[in-house]
Amino acid sequence: MKGKEFYVVIERDEDGVYIGEVPQLRACYSQGDTIDELMLNMREVIEICLEELAEETFTEFIGVQKLVV
């Protein structure tokens, strides 16, 4: 599974904490006080998520669109 790319969607909450989620992996998210800390945490959680997957079934990340309502 080495070399697989995953996209991390990053948001910042009202307390300034960065929250990341991998849309390709169900329930794969983490947080950090800085983006560097978040990315270290995301690497760990992605590895955990991959270990728990019985099959290599990933959705394909297409992109992010902005919609004004």
Backbone as ProteinMPNN parsed JSONL, in Angstrom:
{"seq_chain_A": "MKGKEFYVVIERDEDGVYIGEVPQLRACYSQGDTIDELMLNMREVIEICLEELAEETFTEFIGVQKLVV", "coords_chain_A": {"N_chain_A": [[0.828, -1.198, 0.0], [2.174, 1.114, -0.025], [2.912, 4.44, -1.094], [0.416, 5.321, -1.866], [-1.746, 7.996, -2.543], [-3.483, 10.393, -0.609], [-5.997, 12.812, -0.133], [-6.278, 15.543, 2.061], [-8.747, 17.279, 3.616], [-8.887, 20.389, 5.037], [-9.962, 22.253, 7.803], [-10.568, 25.06, 10.005], [-11.495, 25.435, 13.318], [-13.642, 27.349, 15.593], [-12.017, 27.753, 17.777], [-9.509, 27.873, 16.776], [-8.284, 25.495, 16.185], [-6.971, 23.128, 13.942], [-8.656, 20.982, 11.749], [-8.703, 17.928, 10.132], [-9.732, 15.849, 7.408], [-10.018, 12.833, 5.576], [-11.514, 12.374, 2.657], [-11.635, 10.067, 1.113], [-11.482, 7.895, 2.794], [-13.524, 6.34, 5.057], [-14.585, 7.801, 8.1], [-12.109, 8.902, 8.791], [-10.275, 11.035, 10.333], [-8.683, 13.825, 12.031], [-7.059, 16.116, 14.323], [-5.201, 19.161, 15.054], [-3.034, 21.586, 16.632], [-1.483, 23.109, 14.97], [-0.896, 23.28, 11.411], [1.207, 21.618, 10.671], [1.309, 19.845, 12.876], [-1.239, 18.746, 12.618], [-0.958, 17.392, 10.137], [0.952, 15.438, 10.776], [-0.543, 13.977, 12.635], [-2.596, 13.18, 10.93], [-1.263, 11.46, 9.173], [-0.727, 9.319, 10.878], [-3.377, 8.503, 11.565], [-4.384, 7.809, 9.071], [-2.8, 5.584, 8.474], [-3.758, 3.867, 10.48], [-6.445, 3.642, 9.703], [-6.102, 2.354, 7.23], [-5.046, -0.109, 8.044], [-7.268, -1.218, 9.244], [-9.0, -1.674, 7.181], [-10.606, -4.18, 5.395], [-10.631, -4.71, 2.707], [-9.171, -3.17, -0.17], [-10.817, -0.706, -0.737], [-11.558, 2.261, -1.93], [-12.965, 5.49, -2.236], [-12.993, 7.734, -5.013], [-11.395, 10.758, -4.908], [-12.593, 13.745, -6.116], [-12.717, 16.563, -6.048], [-13.133, 19.918, -4.699], [-15.838, 22.072, -4.518], [-17.13, 25.367, -4.536], [-20.106, 26.681, -3.352], [-22.46, 29.141, -3.361], [-25.138, 30.108, -1.412]], "CA_chain_A": [[0.0, 0.0, 0.0], [3.035, 2.296, 0.002], [2.827, 5.339, -2.212], [-0.96, 5.727, -2.152], [-1.988, 9.396, -2.2], [-4.763, 10.741, -0.023], [-6.22, 14.236, 0.027], [-6.747, 15.924, 3.385], [-9.523, 18.517, 3.645], [-8.53, 21.047, 6.297], [-10.783, 23.365, 8.278], [-10.142, 25.576, 11.309], [-12.695, 25.701, 14.112], [-13.718, 28.648, 16.268], [-10.936, 27.849, 18.765], [-8.237, 27.93, 16.066], [-7.75, 24.145, 16.006], [-7.097, 22.625, 12.58], [-9.322, 19.686, 11.67], [-8.489, 17.332, 8.821], [-10.511, 14.657, 7.081], [-9.704, 12.202, 4.301], [-12.797, 11.97, 2.078], [-11.529, 8.738, 0.51], [-11.53, 6.871, 3.838], [-14.619, 6.6, 5.994], [-14.264, 8.087, 9.506], [-10.667, 9.125, 8.914], [-10.1, 12.453, 10.624], [-7.873, 14.142, 13.203], [-6.922, 17.55, 14.561], [-3.911, 19.614, 15.556], [-2.951, 23.016, 16.931], [-0.863, 23.713, 13.792], [-1.063, 22.426, 10.237], [2.239, 20.582, 10.746], [0.851, 18.85, 13.842], [-2.373, 18.067, 11.999], [-0.506, 16.461, 9.103], [1.556, 14.29, 11.471], [-1.659, 13.194, 13.179], [-3.319, 12.586, 9.808], [-0.477, 10.321, 8.691], [-0.968, 8.22, 11.819], [-4.752, 8.016, 11.481], [-4.523, 7.142, 7.772], [-2.208, 4.253, 8.633], [-4.696, 3.074, 11.277], [-7.61, 3.356, 8.852], [-5.718, 1.369, 6.222], [-4.902, -1.408, 8.716], [-8.589, -1.735, 9.585], [-9.759, -2.001, 5.984], [-10.502, -5.573, 4.962], [-10.351, -4.661, 1.276], [-8.712, -1.867, -0.636], [-11.923, -0.033, -1.405], [-11.478, 3.688, -1.687], [-13.681, 6.324, -3.19], [-12.098, 8.607, -5.755], [-11.56, 12.176, -4.585], [-12.724, 14.517, -7.34], [-12.335, 17.951, -5.803], [-13.973, 20.72, -3.836], [-16.531, 23.139, -5.227], [-17.745, 26.377, -3.68], [-21.495, 26.967, -3.718], [-23.014, 30.243, -2.586], [-26.602, 29.967, -1.292]], "C_chain_A": [[0.867, 1.255, 0.0], [2.848, 3.124, -1.259], [1.423, 5.77, -2.586], [-1.155, 7.166, -1.689], [-3.389, 9.575, -1.644], [-4.827, 12.25, 0.118], [-6.779, 14.498, 1.419], [-7.473, 17.267, 3.253], [-9.309, 19.133, 5.018], [-9.471, 22.205, 6.568], [-10.189, 23.858, 9.592], [-11.394, 25.936, 12.082], [-12.597, 27.041, 14.83], [-12.634, 28.851, 17.327], [-9.554, 27.901, 18.114], [-7.594, 26.577, 15.849], [-7.997, 23.709, 14.564], [-7.677, 21.216, 12.61], [-9.15, 19.168, 10.25], [-9.316, 16.082, 8.65], [-10.074, 14.147, 5.718], [-11.012, 11.706, 3.697], [-12.792, 10.557, 1.508], [-11.67, 7.601, 1.517], [-12.596, 7.237, 4.858], [-14.097, 6.774, 7.425], [-12.771, 8.264, 9.741], [-10.431, 10.621, 9.084], [-9.256, 12.63, 11.874], [-7.826, 15.657, 13.351], [-5.531, 17.872, 15.058], [-3.927, 21.116, 15.781], [-2.301, 23.796, 15.787], [-1.117, 22.784, 12.602], [-0.017, 21.317, 10.242], [1.828, 19.464, 11.704], [-0.321, 18.056, 13.27], [-1.896, 17.032, 10.993], [0.211, 15.249, 9.697], [0.467, 13.372, 12.025], [-2.428, 12.502, 12.064], [-2.577, 11.379, 9.254], [-0.726, 9.1, 9.575], [-2.367, 7.632, 11.659], [-5.013, 7.343, 10.135], [-3.958, 5.731, 7.853], [-3.128, 3.328, 9.43], [-5.907, 2.687, 10.437], [-7.284, 2.287, 7.821], [-5.566, -0.021, 6.819], [-6.255, -2.049, 8.976], [-9.428, -2.115, 8.365], [-9.534, -3.455, 5.591], [-10.123, -5.643, 3.485], [-9.858, -3.268, 0.934], [-9.825, -1.215, -1.436], [-11.913, 1.433, -0.998], [-12.386, 4.399, -2.677], [-12.652, 7.205, -3.888], [-12.397, 10.056, -5.392], [-11.551, 12.966, -5.882], [-12.297, 15.967, -7.132], [-13.307, 18.619, -4.859], [-14.575, 21.834, -4.684], [-17.128, 24.104, -4.208], [-19.141, 26.681, -4.219], [-22.017, 28.049, -2.802], [-24.533, 30.12, -2.595], [-27.151, 31.208, -0.638]], "O_chain_A": [[0.332, 2.362, 0.023], [2.652, 2.587, -2.349], [1.254, 6.524, -3.545], [-0.775, 7.518, -0.573], [-4.352, 8.99, -2.138], [-3.831, 12.893, 0.449], [-7.646, 13.766, 1.898], [-6.884, 18.263, 2.833], [-9.522, 18.481, 6.04], [-9.744, 23.026, 5.692], [-9.398, 23.156, 10.221], [-12.257, 26.654, 11.577], [-11.612, 27.768, 14.698], [-12.361, 29.982, 17.729], [-8.542, 27.964, 18.811], [-6.461, 26.51, 15.372], [-9.09, 23.894, 14.029], [-7.246, 20.368, 13.392], [-9.417, 19.881, 9.283], [-9.573, 15.348, 9.604], [-9.793, 14.933, 4.813], [-11.569, 10.716, 4.173], [-13.842, 9.919, 1.429], [-11.949, 6.465, 1.133], [-12.565, 8.317, 5.447], [-13.273, 5.99, 7.895], [-12.235, 7.831, 10.761], [-10.392, 11.374, 8.111], [-9.122, 11.709, 12.679], [-8.471, 16.387, 12.598], [-4.771, 16.981, 15.437], [-4.736, 21.833, 15.191], [-2.532, 24.996, 15.643], [-1.508, 21.631, 12.783], [-0.318, 20.187, 9.857], [1.978, 18.283, 11.391], [-0.383, 16.836, 13.422], [-2.385, 15.902, 10.996], [0.087, 14.144, 9.169], [0.546, 12.15, 11.901], [-2.867, 11.363, 12.228], [-3.201, 10.378, 8.901], [-0.911, 7.989, 9.079], [-2.531, 6.412, 11.622], [-5.793, 6.393, 10.069], [-4.571, 4.787, 7.355], [-3.266, 2.149, 9.102], [-6.342, 1.536, 10.46], [-8.104, 1.405, 7.564], [-5.916, -1.011, 6.177], [-6.385, -3.272, 8.937], [-10.445, -2.796, 8.495], [-8.393, -3.902, 5.47], [-9.382, -6.533, 3.069], [-10.102, -2.31, 1.668], [-9.779, -1.177, -2.666], [-12.224, 1.783, 0.14], [-12.55, 3.96, -3.815], [-11.547, 7.388, -3.379], [-13.525, 10.523, -5.553], [-10.605, 12.867, -6.664], [-11.587, 16.529, -7.965], [-14.189, 17.976, -4.291], [-13.876, 22.461, -5.48], [-17.578, 23.689, -3.14], [-19.316, 26.91, -5.416], [-22.014, 27.883, -1.582], [-25.146, 30.036, -3.659], [-28.36, 31.314, -0.433]]}, "name": "protein", "num_of_chains": 1, "seq": "MKGKEFYVVIERDEDGVYIGEVPQLRACYSQGDTIDELMLNMREVIEICLEELAEETFTEFIGVQKLVV"}
